[in-house]
Amino acid sequence: MKTRKPIAFLITDLDDTLWDWLEIWHAGFRPFLDAVSQKLQLPAEKLKTEIREIHQAEGTSEYSFLLGKMPSVRERFAPDEIVEQFRDAILAHREGRRRATRLFPGVLKTLMELKSKGVVLVAYSDSLSFYSKRRIRNTNLDGVLDFAYFPPDHGPPPALELGDVREMPGDYYELSKTQVRLTPKGKSKPAPEILKKILNDLSADEDEVLYIGDDVRKDVGMAQAVGVHDVFANYRPEKHDLPSYQLLREVSHWTDEMVKLDRLIRKPEKEPTAELGRGFHQLTEIFEFGR
């Protein structure tokens, strides 16, 4: 697609644009839930109710300190006992997510091609910092991405310190090459003001910036509101009828209304400028990139 200028800045969503977030989440949460249920000798249905209340209170379905806030756990174990007592559940969660964390086909090759042309690569996600950074590390994108924007993490509950639940030194959990910039806590997409700030940080003009994401309302609509080139990433597998999606609904921080909205076919006020139906690699077939 011919533009007035070659695309010099690519801003990309992360979850369901570069990788399959639901697959990663389910691969960790399902064995975690089963292990906690077995340890407590309580039905998973009871635990799901507790977990959803916590997720809704915290505003995320990826809450690192979940065990420390579950009533069924707190009734039986002191805060400083939880990590050791539930080590099997924690390891199952960690290992499941690690195995499932992989890029969609063509993502890494395309990003490396753009980087070789001098394109500045930026990530912007609603997922909290801890898990976003972990997924970037596990997909070898630390340093491929120049900048990453996402919200700050929740702090640990009052009775815990980070050192109580993390086995590695603090630097292990950080990105060593990609520059992380935190977005305002509690502010989620669509947030045109955050996207405008990213452009300002980059000293980028709208007509040399391309934004890609998998949500036509949050991503495409936001990009159109700011005036950058927008691309709808429409290549992820359909998810709504999967057992993993049903489990997510049962424990999610989403309200019932948000669940209903997520099942609708959402259209932006304008059609996307471009739509990728086969994969991320189509970017280089449609747009001209370079500095």
Backbone as CSV, one residue per row, in Angstrom:
resi,resn,N_x,N_y,N_z,CA_x,CA_y,CA_z,C_x,C_y,C_z
1,MET,0.860,-1.185,0.000,0.000,0.000,0.000,0.894,1.231,0.000
2,LYS,0.724,2.085,-0.982,1.538,3.283,-1.077,1.056,4.332,-0.084
3,THR,1.948,4.836,0.708,1.653,5.911,1.646,2.563,7.085,1.329
4,ARG,2.229,8.245,1.867,3.041,9.424,1.588,4.478,9.233,2.043
5,LYS,4.673,8.512,3.108,6.001,8.195,3.605,6.056,6.691,3.854
6,PRO,7.234,6.075,3.735,7.347,4.692,4.199,7.034,4.615,5.693
7,ILE,6.545,3.474,6.140,6.257,3.279,7.560,7.577,3.152,8.315
8,ALA,7.811,4.083,9.239,9.063,4.090,10.000,8.878,3.597,11.426
9,PHE,7.612,3.522,11.884,7.321,3.089,13.252,6.182,2.078,13.212
10,LEU,6.417,0.905,13.755,5.366,-0.103,13.901,5.017,-0.229,15.372
11,ILE,3.754,0.042,15.703,3.261,-0.164,17.067,2.332,-1.365,17.022
12,THR,2.642,-2.379,17.798,1.867,-3.615,17.747,1.291,-3.977,19.107
13,ASP,0.056,-4.429,19.085,-0.523,-5.089,20.245,0.259,-6.388,20.477
14,LEU,0.135,-6.974,21.648,0.852,-8.214,21.953,-0.073,-9.429,21.939
15,ASP,-0.992,-9.492,22.901,-1.832,-10.676,23.072,-2.790,-10.839,21.902
16,ASP,-2.776,-12.030,21.299,-3.618,-12.405,20.156,-3.242,-11.661,18.884
17,THR,-2.126,-10.939,18.914,-1.569,-10.341,17.709,-0.213,-10.975,17.402
18,LEU,0.629,-11.089,18.429,1.920,-11.762,18.256,1.876,-13.218,18.722
19,TRP,0.994,-13.526,19.666,0.861,-14.892,20.188,-0.584,-15.122,20.617
20,ASP,-0.906,-16.386,20.908,-2.265,-16.768,21.310,-2.364,-16.682,22.835
21,TRP,-2.937,-15.576,23.328,-2.991,-15.359,24.770,-3.822,-16.422,25.474
22,LEU,-4.963,-16.789,24.922,-5.838,-17.753,25.583,-5.143,-19.097,25.748
23,GLU,-4.429,-19.525,24.737,-3.710,-20.797,24.829,-2.667,-20.748,25.942
24,ILE,-1.949,-19.638,26.033,-0.934,-19.493,27.076,-1.592,-19.491,28.452
25,TRP,-2.632,-18.695,28.603,-3.316,-18.588,29.899,-3.853,-19.946,30.340
26,HIS,-4.544,-20.644,29.450,-5.175,-21.912,29.809,-4.132,-22.980,30.125
27,ALA,-3.023,-22.981,29.392,-1.986,-23.987,29.619,-1.393,-23.880,31.016
28,GLY,-1.444,-22.695,31.613,-0.963,-22.541,32.976,-2.060,-22.645,34.011
29,PHE,-3.221,-22.052,33.719,-4.259,-21.961,34.745,-4.951,-23.303,34.991
30,ARG,-5.193,-24.089,33.942,-5.912,-25.356,34.136,-5.176,-26.295,35.086
31,PRO,-3.886,-26.585,34.875,-3.187,-27.453,35.845,-3.029,-26.811,37.211
32,PHE,-2.910,-25.492,37.256,-2.844,-24.791,38.533,-4.133,-25.006,39.323
33,LEU,-5.269,-24.803,38.683,-6.555,-24.981,39.353,-6.726,-26.413,39.834
34,ASP,-6.373,-27.376,39.009,-6.512,-28.789,39.391,-5.624,-29.125,40.584
35,ALA,-4.400,-28.587,40.589,-3.478,-28.880,41.686,-3.949,-28.250,42.991
36,VAL,-4.477,-27.038,42.943,-4.985,-26.372,44.151,-6.218,-27.105,44.670
37,SER,-7.086,-27.527,43.751,-8.278,-28.273,44.144,-7.908,-29.578,44.851
38,GLN,-6.897,-30.268,44.318,-6.456,-31.520,44.932,-5.813,-31.271,46.289
39,LYS,-5.013,-30.222,46.397,-4.331,-29.924,47.658,-5.329,-29.599,48.760
40,LEU,-6.352,-28.813,48.423,-7.340,-28.384,49.419,-8.479,-29.386,49.587
41,GLN,-8.547,-30.374,48.670,-9.662,-31.321,48.677,-11.001,-30.580,48.605
42,LEU,-11.050,-29.609,47.691,-12.254,-28.825,47.453,-12.596,-28.874,45.971
43,PRO,-13.875,-28.824,45.623,-14.245,-28.858,44.206,-13.765,-27.605,43.478
44,ALA,-13.407,-27.786,42.223,-12.930,-26.664,41.416,-13.987,-25.580,41.290
45,GLU,-15.262,-25.962,41.285,-16.329,-24.968,41.126,-16.315,-23.947,42.266
46,LYS,-16.065,-24.419,43.471,-15.986,-23.498,44.611,-14.801,-22.546,44.443
47,LEU,-13.676,-23.090,44.005,-12.484,-22.268,43.838,-12.663,-21.257,42.718
48,LYS,-13.372,-21.648,41.667,-13.616,-20.713,40.556,-14.364,-19.472,41.042
49,THR,-15.332,-19.670,41.925,-16.102,-18.536,42.458,-15.191,-17.591,43.227
50,GLU,-14.323,-18.137,44.062,-13.382,-17.311,44.820,-12.434,-16.565,43.873
51,ILE,-11.945,-17.281,42.881,-10.955,-16.706,41.973,-11.566,-15.584,41.157
52,ARG,-12.784,-15.761,40.698,-13.399,-14.705,39.888,-13.591,-13.429,40.705
53,GLU,-13.982,-13.574,41.947,-14.152,-12.393,42.791,-12.835,-11.638,42.959
54,ILE,-11.746,-12.385,43.108,-10.431,-11.749,43.252,-10.016,-11.093,41.945
55,HIS,-10.189,-11.800,40.840,-9.822,-11.241,39.539,-10.605,-9.964,39.239
56,GLN,-11.893,-9.961,39.588,-12.687,-8.762,39.328,-12.247,-7.609,40.229
57,ALA,-11.894,-7.915,41.463,-11.425,-6.870,42.376,-10.091,-6.280,41.913
58,GLU,-9.251,-7.125,41.323,-7.917,-6.673,40.900,-7.900,-6.170,39.464
59,GLY,-8.973,-6.426,38.704,-9.045,-5.936,37.329,-8.175,-6.670,36.344
60,THR,-7.861,-7.936,36.620,-7.031,-8.724,35.714,-7.317,-10.205,35.915
61,SER,-7.142,-10.999,34.864,-7.254,-12.454,34.969,-5.885,-13.104,35.109
62,GLU,-4.846,-12.277,35.283,-3.494,-12.760,35.535,-2.987,-12.063,36.796
63,TYR,-3.313,-12.625,37.935,-2.959,-12.013,39.206,-1.929,-12.879,39.914
64,SER,-0.726,-12.360,40.062,0.395,-13.159,40.566,0.214,-13.631,42.002
65,PHE,-0.585,-12.910,42.792,-0.699,-13.221,44.218,-2.058,-13.840,44.540
66,LEU,-2.590,-14.581,43.581,-3.928,-15.155,43.710,-4.049,-16.058,44.936
67,LEU,-3.110,-16.964,45.134,-3.199,-17.910,46.252,-3.294,-17.187,47.590
68,GLY,-2.551,-16.108,47.739,-2.532,-15.395,49.007,-3.812,-14.671,49.335
69,LYS,-4.725,-14.573,48.364,-5.996,-13.895,48.605,-7.193,-14.837,48.574
70,MET,-6.978,-16.087,48.239,-8.095,-17.035,48.186,-8.526,-17.419,49.610
71,PRO,-9.788,-17.199,49.970,-10.241,-17.547,51.330,-9.963,-18.988,51.712
72,SER,-10.156,-19.917,50.786,-9.950,-21.331,51.100,-8.495,-21.634,51.434
73,VAL,-7.577,-20.877,50.879,-6.162,-21.057,51.166,-5.795,-20.363,52.478
74,ARG,-6.285,-19.154,52.657,-5.934,-18.373,53.846,-6.491,-18.991,55.129
75,GLU,-7.588,-19.737,55.017,-8.163,-20.388,56.198,-7.247,-21.485,56.743
76,ARG,-6.407,-22.035,55.887,-5.610,-23.200,56.286,-4.117,-22.931,56.400
77,PHE,-3.639,-21.876,55.731,-2.193,-21.672,55.696,-1.841,-20.215,55.981
78,ALA,-0.751,-20.038,56.727,-0.237,-18.693,56.978,0.403,-18.160,55.695
79,PRO,0.496,-16.837,55.554,1.058,-16.269,54.325,2.440,-16.802,53.973
80,ASP,3.290,-16.998,54.974,4.649,-17.440,54.674,4.735,-18.938,54.397
81,GLU,3.608,-19.661,54.489,3.587,-21.094,54.179,3.079,-21.383,52.777
82,ILE,2.427,-20.418,52.163,1.671,-20.685,50.936,2.562,-21.149,49.787
83,VAL,3.680,-20.458,49.577,4.532,-20.803,48.440,5.014,-22.250,48.544
84,GLU,5.473,-22.656,49.723,5.978,-24.018,49.879,4.854,-25.048,49.777
85,GLN,3.706,-24.771,50.388,2.593,-25.722,50.379,2.018,-25.921,48.971
86,PHE,2.081,-24.898,48.153,1.485,-24.974,46.815,2.535,-24.921,45.712
87,ARG,3.732,-25.387,46.041,4.819,-25.331,45.069,4.484,-26.116,43.796
88,ASP,3.846,-27.275,43.939,3.499,-28.070,42.757,2.549,-27.304,41.837
89,ALA,1.566,-26.614,42.438,0.611,-25.842,41.639,1.318,-24.679,40.944
90,ILE,2.217,-24.020,41.657,2.939,-22.877,41.095,3.842,-23.324,39.942
91,LEU,4.536,-24.440,40.130,5.419,-24.945,39.077,4.620,-25.419,37.869
92,ALA,3.464,-26.049,38.097,2.621,-26.490,36.984,2.128,-25.295,36.173
93,HIS,1.765,-24.245,36.869,1.322,-23.017,36.204,2.447,-22.414,35.364
94,ARG,3.614,-22.319,35.962,4.763,-21.703,35.284,5.190,-22.517,34.070
95,GLU,5.277,-23.842,34.238,5.753,-24.690,33.154,4.733,-24.766,32.016
96,GLY,3.443,-24.825,32.359,2.420,-24.858,31.328,2.457,-23.615,30.456
97,ARG,2.578,-22.461,31.081,2.646,-21.212,30.324,3.905,-21.156,29.470
98,ARG,5.008,-21.612,30.030,6.268,-21.564,29.275,6.169,-22.397,28.008
99,ARG,5.622,-23.606,28.121,5.516,-24.479,26.946,4.602,-23.904,25.875
100,ALA,3.556,-23.194,26.290,2.565,-22.695,25.343,2.916,-21.329,24.761
101,THR,3.937,-20.698,25.284,4.282,-19.347,24.826,5.128,-19.424,23.569
102,ARG,4.508,-19.122,22.449,5.203,-19.120,21.161,4.526,-18.116,20.235
103,LEU,5.319,-17.564,19.355,4.824,-16.570,18.420,3.973,-17.229,17.331
104,PHE,3.029,-16.466,16.797,2.331,-16.915,15.606,3.350,-17.061,14.474
105,PRO,3.080,-17.933,13.503,4.014,-18.104,12.386,4.284,-16.783,11.664
106,GLY,5.543,-16.571,11.346,5.932,-15.407,10.567,6.196,-14.145,11.350
107,VAL,5.882,-14.136,12.635,6.037,-12.901,13.414,7.500,-12.504,13.557
108,LEU,8.337,-13.419,14.039,9.731,-13.075,14.288,10.444,-12.704,12.994
109,LYS,10.241,-13.464,11.943,10.893,-13.178,10.668,10.497,-11.798,10.157
110,THR,9.217,-11.458,10.273,8.741,-10.158,9.798,9.319,-9.028,10.628
111,LEU,9.309,-9.184,11.957,9.864,-8.136,12.810,11.354,-7.925,12.537
112,MET,12.083,-9.000,12.323,13.511,-8.868,12.049,13.743,-8.184,10.697
113,GLU,12.893,-8.473,9.722,13.002,-7.814,8.419,12.768,-6.313,8.557
114,LEU,11.735,-5.942,9.326,11.448,-4.527,9.521,12.572,-3.840,10.279
115,LYS,13.108,-4.530,11.274,14.196,-3.951,12.063,15.418,-3.704,11.185
116,SER,15.681,-4.606,10.255,16.829,-4.441,9.355,16.665,-3.219,8.462
117,LYS,15.426,-2.762,8.288,15.151,-1.578,7.475,15.129,-0.300,8.312
118,GLY,15.422,-0.442,9.594,15.468,0.723,10.463,14.147,1.102,11.083
119,VAL,13.139,0.258,10.933,11.829,0.553,11.510,11.907,0.423,13.033
120,VAL,11.354,1.385,13.749,11.296,1.328,15.212,10.101,0.463,15.607
121,LEU,10.347,-0.550,16.431,9.323,-1.535,16.803,8.874,-1.289,18.241
122,VAL,7.569,-1.101,18.403,7.006,-0.727,19.695,5.844,-1.656,20.022
123,ALA,5.764,-2.131,21.259,4.630,-2.924,21.733,3.788,-2.088,22.670
124,TYR,2.466,-2.273,22.585,1.540,-1.580,23.488,0.454,-2.580,23.874
125,SER,0.379,-2.910,25.170,-0.537,-3.941,25.637,-1.273,-3.489,26.889
126,ASP,-2.454,-4.077,27.102,-3.196,-3.885,28.343,-2.767,-4.869,29.423
127,SER,-2.074,-5.934,29.049,-1.647,-6.918,30.044,-0.578,-6.313,30.951
128,LEU,-0.618,-6.694,32.226,0.280,-6.092,33.202,1.743,-6.428,32.917
129,SER,2.607,-5.653,33.530,4.022,-5.677,33.226,4.662,-7.060,33.424
130,PHE,4.390,-7.723,34.545,5.084,-8.968,34.867,4.894,-10.020,33.783
131,TYR,3.635,-10.294,33.427,3.384,-11.337,32.429,3.745,-10.879,31.028
132,SER,3.583,-9.591,30.718,3.984,-9.092,29.402,5.486,-9.266,29.205
133,LYS,6.263,-8.889,30.209,7.719,-9.030,30.099,8.113,-10.500,29.996
134,ARG,7.428,-11.357,30.741,7.750,-12.783,30.667,7.516,-13.320,29.261
135,ARG,6.404,-12.939,28.651,6.104,-13.440,27.310,7.091,-12.873,26.280
136,ILE,7.495,-11.631,26.456,8.496,-11.060,25.555,9.821,-11.808,25.690
137,ARG,10.233,-12.105,26.916,11.474,-12.866,27.117,11.368,-14.258,26.514
138,ASN,10.255,-14.940,26.781,10.117,-16.325,26.354,9.956,-16.492,24.847
139,THR,9.651,-15.407,24.142,9.550,-15.471,22.683,10.758,-14.815,22.007
140,ASN,11.790,-14.530,22.791,13.039,-13.963,22.270,12.845,-12.607,21.593
141,LEU,11.903,-11.820,22.095,11.660,-10.494,21.531,12.329,-9.378,22.337
142,ASP,13.011,-9.735,23.415,13.739,-8.730,24.184,14.893,-8.217,23.325
143,GLY,14.824,-6.960,22.927,15.830,-6.394,22.036,15.367,-6.317,20.600
144,VAL,14.465,-7.205,20.197,13.835,-7.058,18.880,12.870,-5.875,18.949
145,LEU,12.058,-5.858,19.993,11.214,-4.705,20.260,12.072,-3.604,20.872
146,ASP,11.938,-2.405,20.346,12.717,-1.289,20.883,12.098,-0.735,22.164
147,PHE,10.758,-0.642,22.190,10.040,-0.105,23.338,8.828,-0.986,23.616
148,ALA,8.411,-1.026,24.882,7.209,-1.760,25.262,6.448,-0.946,26.297
149,TYR,5.169,-0.763,26.038,4.285,-0.003,26.921,3.221,-0.939,27.475
150,PHE,3.111,-0.988,28.795,2.029,-1.732,29.436,1.861,-1.236,30.871
151,PRO,0.744,-1.592,31.526,0.471,-1.063,32.867,1.393,-1.665,33.924
152,PRO,1.560,-0.968,35.054,2.375,-1.499,36.149,1.702,-2.685,36.814
153,ASP,2.495,-3.472,37.495,1.977,-4.637,38.210,1.270,-4.234,39.498
154,HIS,0.449,-5.158,39.996,-0.072,-5.017,41.348,1.065,-5.289,42.336
155,GLY,1.069,-4.578,43.420,2.010,-4.897,44.483,1.556,-6.136,45.238
156,PRO,2.445,-6.772,45.992,2.053,-7.949,46.767,1.124,-7.558,47.905
157,PRO,0.321,-8.506,48.392,-0.512,-8.231,49.572,0.347,-7.783,50.745
158,PRO,-0.234,-7.082,51.710,0.545,-6.497,52.817,1.423,-7.494,53.561
159,ALA,0.976,-8.741,53.679,1.738,-9.713,54.474,2.911,-10.325,53.716
160,LEU,3.059,-9.985,52.434,4.091,-10.609,51.620,5.054,-9.571,51.062
161,GLU,6.283,-10.019,50.809,7.252,-9.256,50.051,7.486,-9.997,48.735
162,LEU,7.921,-9.261,47.693,8.180,-9.922,46.410,9.176,-11.066,46.566
163,GLY,10.148,-10.871,47.435,11.137,-11.918,47.646,10.565,-13.201,48.211
164,ASP,9.382,-13.117,48.834,8.752,-14.309,49.398,8.174,-15.220,48.320
165,VAL,7.868,-14.661,47.150,7.203,-15.452,46.110,8.055,-15.600,44.851
166,ARG,9.167,-14.899,44.781,10.031,-15.005,43.605,11.347,-15.656,43.985
167,GLU,11.725,-16.662,43.216,12.903,-17.444,43.540,14.175,-16.880,42.924
168,MET,14.038,-16.052,41.881,15.201,-15.537,41.170,15.469,-14.084,41.571
169,PRO,16.687,-13.589,41.336,16.985,-12.172,41.611,16.091,-11.255,40.780
170,GLY,15.907,-10.036,41.245,14.986,-9.120,40.605,15.265,-8.871,39.138
171,ASP,16.556,-8.801,38.754,16.902,-8.520,37.359,16.417,-9.610,36.411
172,TYR,16.242,-10.820,36.930,15.800,-11.933,36.078,14.440,-11.648,35.457
173,TYR,13.591,-10.909,36.147,12.223,-10.677,35.698,12.090,-9.448,34.807
174,GLU,13.208,-8.775,34.545,13.175,-7.564,33.739,13.645,-7.847,32.318
175,LEU,13.375,-6.914,31.414,13.906,-6.975,30.063,15.262,-6.273,30.053
176,SER,16.218,-6.854,29.367,17.568,-6.297,29.389,17.823,-5.323,28.250
177,LYS,17.058,-5.415,27.153,17.330,-4.580,25.985,16.130,-3.722,25.584
178,THR,14.949,-4.281,25.578,13.749,-3.508,25.255,13.471,-2.517,26.374
179,GLN,13.234,-1.261,26.024,12.935,-0.239,27.022,11.464,-0.310,27.407
180,VAL,11.186,-0.476,28.694,9.820,-0.576,29.205,9.356,0.789,29.693
181,ARG,8.172,1.176,29.271,7.554,2.421,29.717,6.138,2.101,30.186
182,LEU,5.829,2.455,31.405,4.566,2.068,32.014,3.457,3.043,31.650
183,THR,2.288,2.485,31.386,1.097,3.287,31.120,0.334,3.491,32.425
184,PRO,-0.615,4.433,32.471,-1.333,4.692,33.728,-2.083,3.466,34.232
185,LYS,-1.997,3.233,35.519,-2.674,2.099,36.137,-4.185,2.220,35.958
186,GLY,-4.810,1.119,35.550,-6.261,1.079,35.410,-6.785,1.658,34.114
187,LYS,-5.903,2.145,33.238,-6.334,2.734,31.972,-6.129,1.725,30.856
188,SER,-7.222,1.260,30.263,-7.135,0.237,29.230,-7.571,0.792,27.880
189,LYS,-7.301,0.045,26.831,-7.696,0.424,25.481,-9.227,0.394,25.343
190,PRO,-9.782,1.205,24.463,-9.114,2.186,23.608,-8.735,3.432,24.401
191,ALA,-7.503,3.862,24.235,-6.989,5.032,24.958,-6.191,5.888,23.984
192,PRO,-6.875,6.673,23.162,-6.162,7.495,22.177,-5.106,8.393,22.799
193,GLU,-5.351,8.855,24.042,-4.379,9.740,24.667,-3.062,9.029,24.951
194,ILE,-3.115,7.719,25.257,-1.876,6.974,25.470,-1.158,6.758,24.147
195,LEU,-1.912,6.429,23.108,-1.295,6.243,21.798,-0.656,7.543,21.313
196,LYS,-1.317,8.663,21.567,-0.731,9.959,21.203,0.555,10.213,21.981
197,LYS,0.568,9.831,23.257,1.793,10.006,24.050,2.934,9.157,23.495
198,ILE,2.617,7.940,23.052,3.646,7.086,22.459,4.237,7.758,21.229
199,LEU,3.383,8.322,20.380,3.872,9.033,19.202,4.754,10.213,19.599
200,ASN,4.341,10.913,20.649,5.129,12.048,21.121,6.481,11.586,21.667
201,ASP,6.479,10.470,22.404,7.739,9.917,22.915,8.701,9.573,21.783
202,LEU,8.124,9.087,20.677,8.933,8.647,19.544,9.278,9.774,18.583
203,SER,8.673,10.957,18.808,8.804,12.081,17.855,8.397,11.626,16.455
204,ALA,7.260,10.931,16.386,6.789,10.337,15.136,5.580,11.086,14.603
205,ASP,5.526,11.252,13.277,4.356,11.804,12.626,3.347,10.696,12.363
206,GLU,2.058,11.061,12.414,1.003,10.066,12.260,1.126,9.263,10.959
207,ASP,1.517,9.931,9.862,1.503,9.242,8.567,2.693,8.314,8.363
208,GLU,3.610,8.235,9.347,4.705,7.275,9.243,4.607,6.198,10.333
209,VAL,3.418,6.104,10.951,3.198,5.136,12.028,2.096,4.160,11.617
210,LEU,2.355,2.875,11.841,1.349,1.841,11.608,1.053,1.149,12.927
211,TYR,-0.227,0.984,13.229,-0.651,0.294,14.450,-1.415,-0.970,14.049
212,ILE,-1.052,-2.106,14.642,-1.717,-3.372,14.355,-2.237,-3.997,15.638
213,GLY,-3.465,-4.510,15.606,-4.051,-5.190,16.757,-5.197,-6.080,16.337
214,ASP,-5.609,-6.954,17.255,-6.613,-7.965,16.922,-8.033,-7.573,17.290
215,ASP,-8.228,-6.412,17.897,-9.560,-5.996,18.346,-9.987,-4.765,17.554
216,VAL,-11.053,-4.906,16.772,-11.440,-3.797,15.902,-11.943,-2.596,16.682
217,ARG,-12.498,-2.833,17.869,-12.992,-1.706,18.657,-11.856,-1.038,19.417
218,LYS,-11.081,-1.846,20.132,-10.028,-1.272,20.972,-8.822,-0.812,20.160
219,ASP,-8.391,-1.630,19.212,-7.159,-1.349,18.491,-7.392,-0.501,17.241
220,VAL,-8.225,-1.011,16.338,-8.463,-0.293,15.081,-9.134,1.050,15.349
221,GLY,-10.172,1.040,16.186,-10.863,2.283,16.484,-9.953,3.317,17.111
222,MET,-9.061,2.871,18.015,-8.127,3.793,18.662,-7.148,4.365,17.648
223,ALA,-6.617,3.510,16.781,-5.669,3.980,15.773,-6.312,5.001,14.844
224,GLN,-7.556,4.724,14.455,-8.254,5.655,13.569,-8.509,6.986,14.259
225,ALA,-8.797,6.947,15.558,-9.048,8.184,16.296,-7.801,9.063,16.356
226,VAL,-6.635,8.438,16.370,-5.381,9.190,16.446,-4.900,9.608,15.056
227,GLY,-5.265,8.830,14.040,-4.886,9.197,12.681,-3.684,8.472,12.129
228,VAL,-3.284,7.352,12.785,-2.189,6.545,12.244,-2.768,5.468,11.338
229,HIS,-1.915,4.827,10.559,-2.361,3.722,9.721,-2.785,2.560,10.620
230,ASP,-3.918,1.961,10.326,-4.432,0.893,11.183,-4.531,-0.413,10.413
231,VAL,-4.247,-1.515,11.124,-4.324,-2.851,10.545,-5.029,-3.766,11.539
232,PHE,-5.994,-4.522,11.042,-6.739,-5.487,11.856,-6.093,-6.853,11.698
233,ALA,-5.540,-7.384,12.795,-4.937,-8.722,12.799,-6.043,-9.754,12.998
234,ASN,-6.502,-10.339,11.923,-7.671,-11.223,11.954,-7.277,-12.651,11.598
235,TYR,-6.196,-13.134,12.203,-5.712,-14.462,11.862,-5.656,-15.403,13.060
236,ARG,-6.035,-14.950,14.242,-5.992,-15.840,15.399,-7.122,-16.877,15.269
237,PRO,-6.963,-18.057,15.855,-8.022,-19.066,15.808,-9.281,-18.585,16.535
238,GLU,-10.436,-19.016,16.063,-11.691,-18.706,16.750,-11.667,-19.359,18.132
239,LYS,-12.139,-18.645,19.146,-11.954,-19.113,20.516,-13.231,-19.326,21.301
240,HIS,-14.342,-18.718,20.884,-15.502,-18.620,21.764,-16.144,-19.962,22.116
241,ASP,-15.951,-20.974,21.307,-16.561,-22.275,21.590,-15.585,-23.261,22.225
242,LEU,-14.396,-22.813,22.543,-13.393,-23.696,23.128,-13.626,-23.875,24.628
243,PRO,-13.315,-25.063,25.180,-13.393,-25.246,26.639,-12.512,-24.258,27.394
244,SER,-11.390,-23.881,26.822,-10.499,-22.922,27.487,-11.172,-21.568,27.636
245,TYR,-11.952,-21.168,26.650,-12.653,-19.885,26.737,-13.758,-19.950,27.784
246,GLN,-14.427,-21.089,27.873,-15.464,-21.253,28.886,-14.869,-21.141,30.292
247,LEU,-13.707,-21.745,30.502,-13.045,-21.640,31.802,-12.662,-20.187,32.088
248,LEU,-12.159,-19.503,31.087,-11.803,-18.093,31.271,-13.025,-17.278,31.692
249,ARG,-14.146,-17.495,31.057,-15.366,-16.777,31.414,-15.733,-17.000,32.878
250,GLU,-15.506,-18.217,33.367,-15.914,-18.562,34.731,-15.040,-17.915,35.795
251,VAL,-13.823,-17.534,35.444,-12.918,-16.959,36.450,-12.421,-15.568,36.066
252,SER,-12.931,-15.025,34.981,-12.380,-13.794,34.433,-12.735,-12.576,35.267
253,HIS,-11.936,-11.515,35.084,-12.245,-10.220,35.686,-13.313,-9.489,34.886
254,TRP,-13.673,-10.010,33.714,-14.726,-9.375,32.923,-16.057,-9.403,33.663
255,THR,-16.818,-8.355,33.495,-18.206,-8.369,33.944,-19.022,-9.191,32.956
256,ASP,-20.256,-9.546,33.342,-21.125,-10.295,32.432,-21.360,-9.520,31.142
257,GLU,-21.458,-8.188,31.246,-21.681,-7.368,30.060,-20.461,-7.404,29.137
258,MET,-19.276,-7.405,29.714,-18.059,-7.486,28.901,-17.969,-8.823,28.182
259,VAL,-18.400,-9.896,28.824,-18.406,-11.209,28.184,-19.336,-11.202,26.982
260,LYS,-20.515,-10.599,27.143,-21.456,-10.526,26.021,-20.869,-9.721,24.872
261,LEU,-20.228,-8.592,25.186,-19.632,-7.760,24.141,-18.537,-8.511,23.404
262,ASP,-17.767,-9.321,24.125,-16.659,-10.022,23.503,-17.136,-11.051,22.487
263,ARG,-18.367,-11.529,22.639,-18.890,-12.530,21.721,-19.497,-11.893,20.464
264,LEU,-19.697,-10.596,20.494,-20.293,-9.942,19.339,-19.238,-9.718,18.257
265,ILE,-19.707,-9.629,17.031,-18.829,-9.232,15.945,-18.779,-7.718,15.957
266,ARG,-17.686,-7.175,16.446,-17.604,-5.744,16.663,-17.009,-5.060,15.446
267,LYS,-17.611,-3.959,15.049,-17.136,-3.195,13.906,-16.757,-1.791,14.350
268,PRO,-15.660,-1.255,13.831,-15.321,0.126,14.146,-16.219,1.065,13.354
269,GLU,-16.165,2.350,13.677,-16.960,3.314,12.935,-16.572,3.320,11.465
270,LYS,-15.302,3.082,11.183,-14.825,2.936,9.814,-14.231,1.539,9.657
271,GLU,-14.253,1.021,8.447,-13.618,-0.263,8.204,-12.107,-0.138,8.388
272,PRO,-11.433,-1.212,8.813,-9.975,-1.146,8.927,-9.332,-0.764,7.597
273,THR,-8.254,-0.021,7.686,-7.524,0.317,6.471,-6.991,-0.927,5.789
274,ALA,-6.527,-1.873,6.592,-6.029,-3.141,6.056,-6.377,-4.253,7.038
275,GLU,-6.530,-5.450,6.524,-6.868,-6.610,7.347,-5.975,-7.774,6.958
276,LEU,-5.381,-8.405,7.963,-4.525,-9.560,7.731,-5.291,-10.823,8.082
277,GLY,-5.581,-11.639,7.109,-6.325,-12.870,7.343,-5.467,-14.112,7.345
278,ARG,-4.249,-13.995,6.825,-3.371,-15.171,6.723,-2.240,-15.154,7.733
279,GLY,-1.846,-13.986,8.179,-0.760,-13.955,9.156,-0.076,-12.608,9.217
280,PHE,0.760,-12.457,10.232,1.477,-11.206,10.492,2.381,-10.827,9.324
281,HIS,2.879,-11.847,8.609,3.821,-11.602,7.519,3.222,-10.771,6.386
282,GLN,1.895,-10.696,6.315,1.252,-9.933,5.253,1.545,-8.437,5.337
283,LEU,2.017,-7.978,6.486,2.351,-6.558,6.614,3.278,-6.091,5.499
284,THR,4.301,-6.894,5.214,5.285,-6.471,4.215,4.762,-6.615,2.796
285,GLU,3.650,-7.321,2.623,3.031,-7.424,1.310,2.157,-6.210,1.021
286,ILE,1.676,-5.550,2.074,0.697,-4.474,1.915,1.319,-3.097,2.045
287,PHE,2.281,-2.954,2.965,2.841,-1.640,3.259,4.301,-1.552,2.871
288,GLU,4.748,-0.359,2.629,6.152,-0.079,2.384,6.777,0.408,3.680
289,PHE,7.882,-0.219,4.078,8.539,0.106,5.345,9.949,0.639,5.084
290,GLY,10.395,1.523,5.961,11.772,2.019,5.879,11.867,3.375,6.556
291,ARG,13.111,3.803,6.755,13.363,5.103,7.399,13.685,6.108,6.317
